[in-house]
Amino acid sequence: MKKILLPTDFSENSWNAAKYAISLYKDEACIFYVLNTYTPTIAHSRFMAASVTGKACEDMEKCNSEKGLAHFLERMKKESSNPKHRLVPISSFGLLVNEVKNIIAAKEIDLVVTGTKGASGLEEVFMGSNTVRMIKAIKNCPVLAIPQHFSFKTPSEIAFATDFNRFYTSSELQPLIEMAHSFKAAIRIVHVQYQIKSLSEVQQFNLNMLRKYFRGVEYYVHTVSELNSVSKTLEVFTSELGIHLLAMLNYPHSHMDEVTREPVVKRMVFHTQIPLLVIPELGMGAPSHRSAENQQSLPKSPMNP
């Protein structure tokens, strides 16, 4: 049974992400852990109030969190009364990113699905500060970021952006391959270059390994020249090919790393027009809760002697 974590602040933005998740996995048995975190205000007045369980509640933030979760889950049930889906509310005292990391470990979460939104200032322009913090902090679970106003489309076309400079492990690519199998989707490997040139020996080896990993799915390889920035190039590529989901591995000097480091004025155009699957780097020793049968032995490469 797939385990999905849905962080929510009860906004329409997080509701859209929840709707996307239950539509995406409508044919799979899933447990959706719906998380809301809260922290007390500095000047906090404690009082007695009725919680959703009917017991006395001395903490206003805790009460609001529990009530909000009850309403949110009721809304999810009205959206879809799928018998394959089980909804579990989690009201947690603490900082969002820390609680997400704790729940991933405790519940063996397969995927975090979060909403994205724009705001004024720095990283918020890209996809929202909480989402960026999660992507940077989570090392053992993929994160699927859903744009604020994106309506669900079955991801029959998935773009995977890479520069072929890094050797990917099978465990890192497993979430992408699983999605391609589940939705009978084609994977479009897109290589963004500053200028078109032949692949190095290392790049060619890594491309050949990707071909082996993707042997069981339909895939294509595209090489494109950079248009002003990586984010602009990917935005144009996904728009022109009707891509429904963009996937990137998150590691130093990757396309994902480049996009988050780009100047704000360049990054604004890449305002997550489509869902973005960010896969953490697992190949360099980061722990993974995925079972051993889902992981293959790693062949040697020019970068992995």
N, C-alpha and C positions, 0 to 999 in steps of 0.2 A: 504494500500500500504506500502510495506516494505521500510524503509529508511536506506541506507547503506552509511557510510562515508569511502572514500578512500583517505587517506593522500598520497601524492606523491612528490618525489624530482626529478621526471622524469628519474630515473634510471631504468635499466632493472629489477632490484629487485622489484621496486614498480609496474612496468608494469606487471610482472608475477602475483602479487597479484590482480591487476585489472582484468586480464584475468580469474583468478580463480573465482573471485566474480561474473562476468557476466555469467560464465559457471554454477556456483553453483546455481544461481537463474534464470536460463534461462526460467523456467516455471512460474515464479512469477512476478507480477507487482511491479517494484521497482523504487525508485528515487536514483540515485547514486550521492552523493555530492563529487566532486573530489577537494580535498584541497591541495593547495600549499602555504606554508608560506615563507616569506622573511623578512630579516632585513638588514638595510643598513650597508655597510662597514664603518669602523671608518674614513678612509681617503676617503671620497666619493665625487666624482666630479659630479655635477648635470649638465645635458644637456638636450636639447630638442630632442625628438625622437618620431616617430610615434608608437602609441600603436596598439593593434589588433582591437580596436574600431575605429581607424582612427583619434582619437583625439591626441593632443600633450601630451607627457608624459615626465615629468621632472625628474622622478626617474628611474634609469636604472634597479634596482632590481625589481621594480613593473612591468616595461615593460617586462623584461625577464620572470617574473612569469606569466603574462597574455599570452604572446606568447607561453610559454611552455605548459600552460593549453590548449590552442587552439589546439596545435599539439597533445597533449595527448588524448584529447577528440575525435579528428579526427581519431586517431589510434584505439580508442575503438569502434567507429562507423564502421570502416572497419572490425574489428574483429567480431563484431556482430551488425547487424542492427535490433535488437529485438524491435518490436513495444511496448512491455510491459515495456521497460526500458527508463527512462528519465535521461539525464546526465546534471548535474548542476555544472559549475565550480565555485570555490571560491578561489580567490587570496587574501591572508590576511597578513597584516603586524603584525608580532609578533612571539613569540616562539611557536614551533609546539605543544607541550603538552597543553599549555594554550589555543591555538586556537581550538584544538580538543575538549577540555572540554567545551568551550563556544558553539561550534556548536552542540555538543550532547544535550546540554540544549535547545538551541534556535530552533533546527530542530526536536527535539525528535527522535534522531537517535536510530535505533534498533541494529545496529552492526557496529563496526569499523573493516575494513579489511586492514591489513598492511603487507608489505613484511618484511622478516627477512634476515639478512646476517651476515657472520662472519667477524671479523677483529681482529687485534692484541690487546691484553690488556683486562683485567678484564671482565666486563659484555658484551662487544662487542663480545667476543668469543661465548657467549651463543646465542644471537639472534639479536644483534644490540642495541646500547645504547638508541636510540629513542624509539624502541619497548618496551624495559624494563621500560623506564620512563613512557610510556603510561600505561602499565599494572599496575604499582605501583600507578599511579595518578588517573586513571579513576575508579570511585566508583559506577557508575550507568548505565554502558553499557558494554556488553561483547566485547572482542577483539579477532579477529581471525587472527593469525599470520601464513603467508604462507612462507615456505622455498624458498630460492632463485631460486633453479632449480627444484622445484616440479611441475610435470605436473598434470593437473586436473584429478581426479578420483572421481566418485560419491561416497560419503561417506556411503557405505552400512554397514560398521563396524565402530562403534565409541567406543573408550575406555574412561571410566570415572574413573579417579584415585582418590581414597579416602582412609582414614584410619578409617572411621566410628566414629571418636571421636567428630565430630561436627554435630549438628542437622541442616539439610538443610531445607530451606523454599521452598515452591512451586514456588515462584517468582524467586528464584535463579536458580532453575532447569528448568524453563520454556524455555530458549533458547535451552537447550540440548534436551528437549522433543519435541520441535517444529521441530528441525532438524531431529530427529528420525522419526517423522511422515511424514515430507516432503519427505524424501528420502527412506522411508520404511527400515530404518537402524536398525540393532541390536545394543543395548548398552551393552558393556562388562564392568561391574563394576569390577575394579581391586584394590585389597587391598594389598599393599606392607607392609610386616612385617619384623622386624629384625630377628624374629624367629617365626615359626608356633606355635600358641597357641590359646586357645579358646577366643572368643570375650567376652569382659566385658559386664555387663548389659546395660551400656550406648551404647556401640558399637552395641549390638544386637538390641536395640530399634531403633537406627538410621538406621540400615540395614532394619529393618522391615518397617520403614517409606519410605525408598527408594523404596522398593518393591511396596508399595501402590502408590507412585507417578508414577512409571514406569509401572503400571498395564496395560495401554493401548498400550504399545510397547513391542517388543521382547527384552528380556534382559537376561544376564547371570552374575553370580557372580564368580570371580576368586580370590583366595588368593595365593600370591606368596611370596617367601622369597627374601629378598633384596640381590642383587648381587653387592657388593662393594659400590654402591650408589643408591639412588632412581632413578637418571637419567639413569644409566646403566640398571637398572631393567626394567624401562618403555620402554627403547629403544629396549631391547631384546623381551619383551612381545609384543609390537606393531609390530615388525618385524616378529616374529614367527606366529602370528595370522592374519597377513595381514590387520592390522588396517589402515583405511584411514584417521582417524582424532582422535586426543587425546584431551579430555576435562578435565579441572581441575578448581576447585573453588579456588579463591585467598583470603586467610585469614591467620592470624598469625598461624604458625606451620603447615600449610597445606603442601601437597606434592609440590605445586607450590612454596611456600615459601622456602621449603627445597632445591629445585632444584636451585633457584636463589642464595641461600646462600652457596651452595657447593663449595669446592675449584675448581679453574679453571681447573686443570688437570683432575678432575673427570667429570666436566660439559661439557667438549669439545665433549665427545662422544654423548651427547644429543643435537646435533646441529640442533634441530628441524627438524628431518628427515621427519616428516609428519606435516600437518597443526595442529596448537595448538589453541584450543578454551579456552580462559581464562575468566571465569565468575566471576565478582566482588562479594564481600560479601554484600548482601542486607539485610540479616536477622537481623542485629544488629543496625538498625536505619538509614542506608544509604538510601538516596532518590532514587526512581525509577520512570521513566516516564511511565512505563507500565500501561495500564488501569486496573481498579479494577476488571473487569470481568475476567482477566487472572490470578488473584491471589486468592488463596483459604485461608480460615481461618486456623490458625496455631494450631495444636493439642499440648497439653502439653507433655513434655518429661522430663526425669530425669535431663536434662540440662536446660530446659525451664519450670520451675514450674509455 
